[in-house]
Amino acid sequence: MAQPLRLAEIMAAREATRGPVLRFINRRLQGWLVRHRHPFNFIIHVIGIPMALTGVALLLWPGVAWYWGLGAFVLGYVLQYIGHLAEGNDVGEWAGIKRLLGLPYVGVSPRWEKEQSQPIA
């Protein structure tokens, strides 16, 4: 499996050749990959994000019982929350709310910050 941080580094190297829209998307994805480095968190997000989006689509789809959409949405978010517990950082939405309110938040897990601060031999 590809390492999220390595993917972010590759994307950063290619950023100069992109237009403004692709550069914006590229930077957002790089930030997402930096905050989701733990393999379990990464995989659980690959499952949870589409599940939550499918839940929203099911809630809006006529003829589908509402509880299927609500169940998929809640389960998708619970999976992402579990992934962030394993990673050791705040869920993205909560980190944004805490930042707006001036409260302390954990954007990148402290275990990864320690790894970055050590010099590479």
C-alpha positions as CSV (number, residue, x, y, z in Angstrom):
1,M,0.0,0.0,0.0
2,A,1.3,3.5,-0.8
3,Q,2.2,5.7,2.1
4,P,0.0,8.8,2.4
5,L,3.0,11.1,3.2
6,R,4.9,9.8,0.2
7,L,1.9,10.5,-2.0
8,A,1.7,14.1,-0.6
9,E,5.4,14.6,-1.5
10,I,4.9,13.3,-5.0
11,M,2.0,15.7,-5.5
12,A,3.9,18.6,-4.1
13,A,6.7,18.0,-6.6
14,R,4.2,18.1,-9.5
15,E,2.3,21.2,-8.3
16,A,4.3,23.7,-10.5
17,T,2.9,22.3,-13.7
18,R,-0.8,22.6,-12.6
19,G,-3.4,25.3,-13.3
20,P,-4.9,27.2,-10.4
21,V,-7.9,24.9,-9.8
22,L,-5.8,21.7,-9.9
23,R,-3.2,23.4,-7.7
24,F,-6.0,24.2,-5.1
25,I,-7.3,20.7,-5.2
26,N,-3.8,19.3,-5.0
27,R,-3.0,21.3,-1.9
28,R,-6.2,20.2,-0.2
29,L,-5.5,16.6,-0.9
30,Q,-1.9,17.0,0.3
31,G,-3.1,18.3,3.6
32,W,-5.6,15.5,3.9
33,L,-2.9,12.9,3.3
34,V,-0.7,14.5,5.9
35,R,-3.5,14.2,8.5
36,H,-4.3,10.6,7.6
37,R,-0.9,8.8,7.7
38,H,-1.8,5.9,9.9
39,P,-2.6,3.0,7.6
40,F,-5.8,2.0,9.6
41,N,-7.1,5.6,9.5
42,F,-6.3,5.9,5.8
43,I,-8.2,2.7,4.9
44,I,-11.1,3.4,7.2
45,H,-11.5,6.8,5.6
46,V,-11.5,5.2,2.1
47,I,-14.5,3.2,3.4
48,G,-16.2,5.8,5.6
49,I,-16.2,8.8,3.3
50,P,-18.0,7.1,0.4
51,M,-20.4,5.6,2.8
52,A,-21.3,8.9,4.4
53,L,-21.7,10.5,0.9
54,T,-23.9,7.6,-0.2
55,G,-26.0,8.1,2.9
56,V,-26.6,11.8,1.9
57,A,-27.6,10.6,-1.6
58,L,-30.0,8.0,-0.2
59,L,-31.6,10.6,2.0
60,L,-32.3,12.8,-1.1
61,W,-33.3,9.9,-3.3
62,P,-37.1,9.6,-3.7
63,G,-38.6,6.2,-2.9
64,V,-35.8,5.0,-0.6
65,A,-36.6,4.6,3.1
66,W,-34.9,7.4,5.1
67,Y,-33.4,5.1,7.6
68,W,-31.1,3.6,5.0
69,G,-29.6,7.0,4.2
70,L,-29.3,8.0,7.8
71,G,-27.7,4.7,8.8
72,A,-25.1,4.9,6.0
73,F,-24.3,8.5,6.9
74,V,-23.9,7.8,10.6
75,L,-21.9,4.6,10.1
76,G,-19.6,6.4,7.6
77,Y,-18.9,9.2,10.2
78,V,-18.5,6.7,13.0
79,L,-15.9,4.8,11.0
80,Q,-14.0,8.1,10.3
81,Y,-14.2,9.0,14.0
82,I,-12.7,5.6,14.9
83,G,-9.9,6.2,12.4
84,H,-9.0,9.5,14.0
85,L,-9.0,7.9,17.4
86,A,-6.4,5.4,16.0
87,E,-4.4,8.3,14.4
88,G,-4.5,10.5,17.5
89,N,-5.8,13.7,16.0
90,D,-9.1,15.6,15.9
91,V,-11.8,14.9,13.2
92,G,-11.5,17.5,10.5
93,E,-14.8,19.2,11.0
94,W,-14.2,19.5,14.8
95,A,-10.7,20.8,14.2
96,G,-12.1,23.5,12.0
97,I,-14.8,24.5,14.5
98,K,-12.2,24.5,17.4
99,R,-9.9,26.7,15.2
100,L,-12.7,29.2,14.6
101,L,-13.5,29.3,18.3
102,G,-9.9,29.8,19.2
103,L,-9.7,26.4,21.1
104,P,-6.7,24.1,20.9
105,Y,-7.0,21.3,18.4
106,V,-4.8,18.5,17.1
107,G,-4.4,18.8,13.3
108,V,-1.5,16.3,12.8
109,S,-1.0,13.6,15.3
110,P,1.9,14.3,17.7
111,R,3.5,11.0,16.8
112,W,4.1,12.3,13.3
113,E,5.4,15.7,14.4
114,K,8.0,13.9,16.5
115,E,9.0,11.9,13.5
116,Q,9.4,15.0,11.3
117,S,11.4,16.9,13.9
118,Q,14.1,14.3,14.1
119,P,17.0,14.8,11.6
120,I,17.3,12.2,8.8
121,A,20.7,10.6,8.9
